[in-house]
């Protein structure tokens, strides 16, 4: 898919691409699936299409169709992938940085915008978790299904990060 066919947005100098266009959701067998931000973020991080990421989300995160992934299942699934060095589409989880009550570690209140500007490896792939939502950052570009949630002023850019999962190609 070329970037010409992907819906994009730019807020505060950060590019945001629509993950539904990015991973082929609109042509997927699971088209119409809801509450799928984790599946879409996973697809962007591991270079998979939506159906493959859907199957992996179901396997590792106990995801149910149109129900979504519960935060605890996401955290446990990512830790299992990291600890067992499980290969997912020739990618592995190499680092987890958890924050806030979601992880049980004292918060440092890192905001999405601050992390992308100051700490994000512009050549890396990350799954970012904020309260009630997950999205991918691939090479410094946000890949997310909810372009409207970012708002004109970058509403989600001001959210506190609860978890960062670095995903690297093997």
ZAVO-782010 format. One record per residue: residue number from 0; residue in three letters; x, y, z of N, C-alpha, C in turn. Coordinates in steps of 0.02 Angstrom, whole numbers, plus 50000, padded with zeros to 5 digits. Each point is the difference from the previous one (the first is absolute). Example, Ala and Ser with C-alpha at 12.3 -4.5 7.8 and 13.67 -1.06 7.14 Angstrom:
2
(0 ALA (50660 49716 50390) (49955 50059 50000) (50045 50060 50000));
(1 SER (49982 50053 49964) (50042 50059 50003) (49961 50055 50037));
***
This chain:
170
(0 UNK (50042 49941 50000) (49958 50059 50000) (50045 50062 50000));
(1 UNK (49983 50047 49959) (50038 50062 49999) (49972 50049 50050));
(2 UNK (50040 50048 50019) (49976 50050 50048) (49946 50044 49969));
(3 UNK (49992 49998 49934) (49948 50040 49968) (49930 49977 50019));
(4 UNK (49993 49936 50019) (49935 49973 50015) (49986 49999 50075));
(5 UNK (50045 50025 50041) (49992 50000 50073) (49977 50069 50023));
(6 UNK (49945 50001 50038) (49977 50064 50029) (50051 50022 50053));
(7 UNK (50018 50063 49997) (50051 50026 50046) (49977 50064 50034));
(8 UNK (50036 50018 50051) (49988 50061 50036) (50068 50022 50027));
(9 UNK (50007 50063 50017) (50062 50024 50029) (49981 50048 50056));
(10 UNK (50023 49985 50060) (49985 50041 50059) (50066 50015 50036));
(11 UNK (50012 50062 50014) (50061 50022 50035) (50063 49971 49968));
(12 UNK (49999 49996 49934) (50059 49976 49963) (50008 49925 49999));
(13 UNK (49953 49962 50027) (50005 49927 50001) (49950 49971 49950));
(14 UNK (50023 49956 49955) (49956 49968 49952) (49960 49945 50034));
(15 UNK (49936 49995 49980) (49956 49948 50025) (49967 49967 49939));
(16 UNK (50008 49934 49994) (49972 49963 49944) (49943 49956 50027));
(17 UNK (49950 49988 49957) (49943 49959 50019) (50020 49926 49995));
(18 UNK (49999 49965 50056) (50022 49930 50001) (49952 49954 49962));
(19 UNK (49937 50020 49994) (49953 49957 49962) (50020 49998 49927));
(20 UNK (50025 50054 49974) (50026 50001 49931) (50067 49965 49997));
(21 UNK (50040 50009 50051) (50069 49976 50002) (50004 49924 49999));
(22 UNK (49955 49965 50034) (50006 49927 50006) (49946 49962 49961));
(23 UNK (49962 50033 49959) (49951 49964 49959) (49937 49980 50036));
(24 UNK (49981 50036 50053) (49939 49984 50037) (49939 50000 49956));
(25 UNK (49996 50049 49954) (49940 50009 49959) (49988 49943 49952));
(26 UNK (50050 49958 49987) (49992 49942 49957) (50006 49935 50039));
(27 UNK (50000 50004 50065) (50010 49942 50044) (49938 49956 50005));
(28 UNK (50012 49936 50015) (49944 49955 50015) (49965 50020 50065));
(29 UNK (50036 50036 50043) (49973 50023 50064) (49976 50072 49997));
(30 UNK (49986 50025 49940) (49975 50069 49992) (49937 50008 50042));
(31 UNK (49995 50055 50035) (49943 50012 50044) (50015 49986 50073));
(32 UNK (50059 49972 50013) (50022 49988 50068) (50009 50067 50035));
(33 UNK (49979 50004 50063) (50004 50062 50038) (50048 49993 50059));
(34 UNK (50016 50056 50033) (50045 49999 50058) (50065 49963 49983));
(35 UNK (50030 50019 49944) (50055 49962 49972) (50066 50038 49998));
(36 UNK (50009 50048 50045) (50061 50041 49997) (50063 49958 50012));
(37 UNK (49998 49951 50044) (50058 49958 50013) (50017 49958 49938));
(38 UNK (49951 49972 49968) (50011 49961 49940) (50031 50042 49944));
(39 UNK (49973 50061 49991) (50026 50045 49949) (50072 50022 50016));
(40 UNK (50013 50015 50063) (50068 50019 50020) (50049 49942 49989));
(41 UNK (49979 49940 50018) (50042 49941 49991) (50015 49989 49926));
(42 UNK (49949 50007 49957) (50010 49992 49928) (50052 50049 49974));
(43 UNK (49998 50062 50022) (50048 50050 49978) (50071 49984 50024));
(44 UNK (50005 49974 50061) (50066 49986 50029) (50034 49939 49972));
(45 UNK (49962 49950 49980) (50030 49938 49976) (49993 49990 49925));
(46 UNK (49980 50052 49964) (49994 49997 49927) (49952 49944 49978));
(47 UNK (49943 49996 50033) (49951 49948 49984) (49936 50032 49974));
(48 UNK (49960 49959 49966) (49934 50026 49981) (49953 49991 50060));
(49 UNK (49940 50028 49993) (49954 50002 50057) (49981 49930 50023));
(50 UNK (49986 49955 49953) (49977 49933 50019) (50054 49962 50040));
(51 UNK (50063 50007 49979) (50054 49967 50037) (50007 50030 50070));
(52 UNK (49997 50066 50005) (50005 50033 50065) (49941 49983 50044));
(53 UNK (49941 49991 49970) (49940 49981 50037) (50010 49931 50032));
(54 UNK (50027 49953 49961) (50012 49932 50026) (50052 50001 50056));
(55 UNK (50052 50040 49993) (50051 50006 50052) (49972 50033 50063));
(56 UNK (49958 50050 49992) (49969 50033 50058) (49956 49951 50038));
(57 UNK (49965 49959 49963) (49957 49949 50032) (50043 49949 50037));
(58 UNK (50055 49979 49970) (50043 49950 50030) (50037 50026 50061));
(59 UNK (50032 50058 49995) (50043 50024 50054) (49967 50046 50050));
(60 UNK (49945 50034 49980) (49968 50049 50044) (49929 49982 50019));
(61 UNK (49977 49940 49981) (49932 49977 50015) (49948 50049 49974));
(62 UNK (50013 50028 49942) (49954 50049 49971) (49940 49965 49971));
(63 UNK (49942 50030 50011) (49937 49974 49973) (49976 50047 49945));
(64 UNK (49966 49973 49950) (49976 50041 49944) (49955 50057 50025));
(65 UNK (50016 50060 49980) (49963 50062 50016) (49995 50016 50074));
(66 UNK (50039 49965 50042) (50000 50015 50072) (50063 50039 50018));
(67 UNK (50054 49986 49965) (50062 50034 50014) (50045 49960 50046));
(68 UNK (50056 50030 50018) (50049 49968 50043) (50000 50035 50068));
(69 UNK (49991 49962 50052) (50001 50029 50067) (50071 50019 50018));
(70 UNK (50010 50056 50036) (50068 50023 50015) (50044 49947 50034));
(71 UNK (49972 49963 50046) (50039 49948 50035) (50024 49947 49951));
(72 UNK (49956 49979 49953) (50019 49950 49951) (50053 50025 49952));
(73 UNK (49996 50065 49984) (50052 50029 49957) (50068 49999 50035));
(74 UNK (50001 50022 50062) (50063 50002 50038) (50029 49930 50008));
(75 UNK (49958 49952 50021) (50024 49931 50010) (50023 49969 49934));
(76 UNK (49963 50013 49946) (50019 49973 49935) (50066 50027 49976));
(77 UNK (50011 50065 50007) (50064 50030 49978) (50058 49975 50043));
(78 UNK (49988 49992 50065) (50053 49973 50043) (50016 49929 49981));
(79 UNK (49950 49960 49983) (50011 49931 49979) (50040 49998 49935));
(80 UNK (49982 50044 49953) (50037 50003 49937) (50073 50018 50012));
(81 UNK (50011 50047 50046) (50069 50021 50016) (50038 49946 50036));
(82 UNK (49972 49972 50053) (50035 49952 50042) (50015 49935 49964));
(83 UNK (49956 49978 49956) (50010 49937 49965) (50035 50011 49932));
(84 UNK (50016 50063 49985) (50031 50017 49936) (49961 49969 49942));
(85 UNK (49935 50007 50002) (49957 49972 49948) (50006 50043 49937));
(86 UNK (50009 49966 49944) (50007 50032 49936) (49929 50012 49972));
(87 UNK (49982 50063 49990) (49935 50014 49969) (50013 50035 49933));
(88 UNK (49991 49962 49947) (50011 50025 49933) (50071 50030 49991));
(89 UNK (50049 49963 50025) (50071 50020 49999) (50014 50064 50040));
(90 UNK (49961 50012 50051) (50010 50057 50046) (49998 49973 50071));
(91 UNK (50032 50037 50045) (49996 49981 50070) (49996 50062 50043));
(92 UNK (49970 49992 50059) (49996 50053 50049) (50066 50000 50037));
(93 UNK (50036 50056 49998) (50066 50002 50031) (50003 50043 50062));
(94 UNK (49950 50040 50011) (50003 50046 50057) (49929 50020 50019));
(95 UNK (49987 50004 50063) (49936 50025 50024) (50013 50054 50051));
(96 UNK (49967 50055 49990) (50003 50054 50049) (49929 50015 50021));
(97 UNK (49984 49981 50062) (49931 50008 50024) (49996 50059 50048));
(98 UNK (49944 50032 50001) (49992 50058 50042) (49929 50003 50029));
(99 UNK (49992 50036 50054) (49935 50016 50031) (49967 49941 50033));
(100 UNK (49939 50011 50022) (49963 49948 50037) (49990 49938 49957));
(101 UNK (49998 50009 49935) (49990 49943 49955) (50054 49948 50011));
(102 UNK (50061 50022 50016) (50056 49954 50007) (50021 49989 50072));
(103 UNK (49976 50042 50046) (50021 49993 50068) (50065 50036 50016));
(104 UNK (50028 50035 49951) (50062 50037 50011) (49983 50074 50006));
(105 UNK (50033 50034 50045) (49987 50071 50011) (50005 50040 49935));
(106 UNK (49951 50042 49988) (49996 50038 49938) (50054 50054 49996));
(107 UNK (50022 50013 49940) (50042 50058 49990) (49966 50051 49955));
(108 UNK (49938 49986 49983) (49957 50046 49962) (50029 50019 49931));
(109 UNK (50032 49953 49967) (50025 50013 49933) (49941 50003 49952));
(110 UNK (49997 50054 49963) (49947 50011 49951) (50022 49972 49932));
(111 UNK (49952 49982 49959) (50014 49972 49934) (50044 50048 49960));
(112 UNK (49981 50062 49997) (50037 50050 49960) (50072 50006 50024));
(113 UNK (50010 50004 50065) (50067 50007 50028) (50043 49939 49983));
(114 UNK (49972 49940 50008) (50038 49940 49985) (50019 49996 49926));
(115 UNK (49953 50015 49955) (50015 49996 49929) (50054 50051 49982));
(116 UNK (49995 50060 50027) (50049 50052 49983) (50069 49986 50030));
(117 UNK (50003 49973 50061) (50064 49996 50036) (50030 49930 50006));
(118 UNK (49960 49948 49996) (50026 49933 50015) (49988 49949 49945));
(119 UNK (49957 50014 49954) (49982 49951 49948) (50057 49991 49951));
(120 UNK (50018 49937 49989) (50049 49983 49948) (49964 50007 49933));
(121 UNK (50021 50045 49959) (49966 50015 49937) (50004 49942 49950));
(122 UNK (50036 49947 50018) (50004 49942 49957) (49973 49937 50035));
(123 UNK (49961 50009 50052) (49975 49943 50038) (49925 49991 49995));
(124 UNK (49975 49945 50028) (49929 49985 50002) (49979 49990 50072));
(125 UNK (49947 50034 50019) (49977 49997 50070) (49924 49994 50001));
(126 UNK (49975 49962 50049) (49929 50001 50015) (49994 50043 50064));
(127 UNK (49960 50052 49995) (49990 50047 50056) (49931 49989 50029));
(128 UNK (49996 49997 50066) (49936 49992 50034) (49987 50061 50043));
(129 UNK (49942 50030 49989) (49974 50053 50043) (49935 49974 50029));
(130 UNK (49971 50035 50046) (49939 49975 50031) (49946 49988 49948));
(131 UNK (49979 49936 49994) (49945 49981 49956) (50017 49998 49926));
(132 UNK (50065 50004 49982) (50016 50001 49929) (50072 49978 49989));
(133 UNK (50013 49973 49941) (50068 49981 49980) (50010 50021 49927));
(134 UNK (50062 50017 49983) (50017 50018 49932) (50073 49985 49988));
(135 UNK (50021 50003 49937) (50069 49985 49983) (50036 50065 49982));
(136 UNK (50065 50000 50013) (50045 50051 49974) (50053 49963 49960));
(137 UNK (50001 50013 49935) (50046 49966 49955) (50044 50053 49967));
(138 UNK (50064 49998 50014) (50048 50048 49973) (49979 50072 50013));
(139 UNK (49973 50012 50059) (49981 50067 50020) (49932 50022 49976));
(140 UNK (49965 49957 49963) (49932 50016 49975) (49949 49962 50041));
(141 UNK (49949 50034 50024) (49947 49968 50037) (49955 49964 49950));
(142 UNK (49986 49936 50014) (49955 49960 49959) (49940 49983 50045));
(143 UNK (49942 50028 49985) (49943 49992 50045) (49935 50001 49960));
(144 UNK (49950 49963 50025) (49935 49996 49966) (49956 50060 50015));
(145 UNK (50015 50035 50052) (49955 50053 50024) (50027 50069 49985));
(146 UNK (50006 50016 49936) (50026 50066 49982) (49959 50056 50033));
(147 UNK (49935 49990 50006) (49957 50050 50030) (50014 50011 50074));
(148 UNK (50024 49949 50035) (50014 50006 50072) (50061 50044 50014));
(149 UNK (50041 50010 49950) (50059 50042 50010) (49981 50073 50002));
(150 UNK (49944 50018 49967) (49974 50068 50004) (50047 50050 49966));
(151 UNK (49974 50060 49989) (50041 50052 49968) (50057 50022 50044));
(152 UNK (49991 49994 50066) (50051 50022 50047) (50042 49943 50027));
(153 UNK (49990 49941 49974) (50041 49943 50021) (49981 49972 50068));
(154 UNK (49935 49987 50011) (49975 49976 50064) (50039 49940 50026));
(155 UNK (50010 49949 49958) (50036 49940 50023) (50074 50013 50010));
(156 UNK (50027 50052 49969) (50071 50016 50011) (50012 50021 50072));
(157 UNK (49948 50023 50033) (50006 50022 50070) (49986 49945 50050));
(158 UNK (49984 49940 49977) (49985 49945 50046) (50064 49973 50032));
(159 UNK (49993 49976 50061) (50056 49969 50036) (50009 49928 49975));
(160 UNK (50062 49983 49985) (50015 49932 49976) (49997 49952 50059));
(161 UNK (49965 49944 49989) (49997 49947 50051) (50045 49942 49984));
(162 UNK (50017 49991 49937) (50044 49946 49981) (50031 50012 49932));
(163 UNK (50063 49981 49993) (50035 50003 49936) (50031 49932 49987));
(164 UNK (49984 49970 49943) (50027 49935 49981) (50040 50009 49937));
(165 UNK (50065 49987 50004) (50043 50006 49941) (50000 49933 49963));
(166 UNK (49988 50002 49935) (49996 49940 49960) (50051 50006 49944));
(167 UNK (50045 49950 49997) (50055 50002 49952) (49998 49940 49953));
(168 UNK (50021 50012 49939) (50005 49945 49952) (50061 49957 50018));
(169 UNK (49991 49935 49993) (50054 49953 50016) (50046 49994 49941));
***
